[in-house]
């Protein structure tokens, strides 16, 4: 056959894809990828890992509390009850 141009090949491939599936890629709403220095990339990965592990720990604690029927209440040793006891009233 005769050689086809890159544009014709692209159109043919697009038509072929249209024939195979109706799925479409969503529009690109974010900026394209950019290159980062390796130090910055490592710092971002460490930060994301710490945030992920913190979230996992919170979720694990919540699931454990639900499983053991533990109710978390606010504990104030210097709260209202002790203040009522320590209140000094003038008898005059």
NORDA-V178918 format. One record per residue. N is the residue number from 0. SS is DSSP state (~ for helix, > for strand, _ for the rest). D_FIRST is the distance of its C-alpha to the first C-alpha in whole Angstrom. Layout:
n=<N;N>
ss=<SS;SS>
d_first=<D_FIRST;D_FIRST>
This chain:
n=<0;1;2;3;4;5;6;7;8;9;10;11;12;13;14;15;16;17;18;19;20;21;22;23;24;25;26;27;28;29;30;31;32;33;34;35;36;37;38;39;40;41;42;43;44;45;46;47;48;49;50;51;52;53;54;55;56;57;58;59;60;61;62;63;64;65;66;67;68;69;70;71;72;73;74;75;76;77;78;79;80;81;82;83;84;85;86;87;88;89;90;91>
ss=<_;_;_;_;_;~;~;~;~;~;~;~;~;~;~;~;~;~;~;~;_;_;_;_;_;_;_;_;_;_;_;_;_;_;_;_;_;~;~;~;~;~;~;~;~;~;~;~;~;~;~;~;~;~;~;~;~;~;~;~;~;~;~;~;~;~;~;_;_;_;_;_;_;_;_;_;_;_;_;~;~;~;~;~;~;~;_;_;_;_;_;_>
d_first=<0;4;6;9;13;15;17;14;13;17;17;15;17;20;19;19;22;24;23;24;27;30;31;31;32;36;36;37;41;42;41;38;39;41;42;46;48;49;52;52;49;52;54;52;51;55;56;54;55;58;58;56;59;62;60;60;63;64;62;64;67;67;66;69;71;70;70;74;75;76;77;76;79;80;83;85;88;90;89;91;93;95;95;97;99;100;101;104;106;109;112;114>
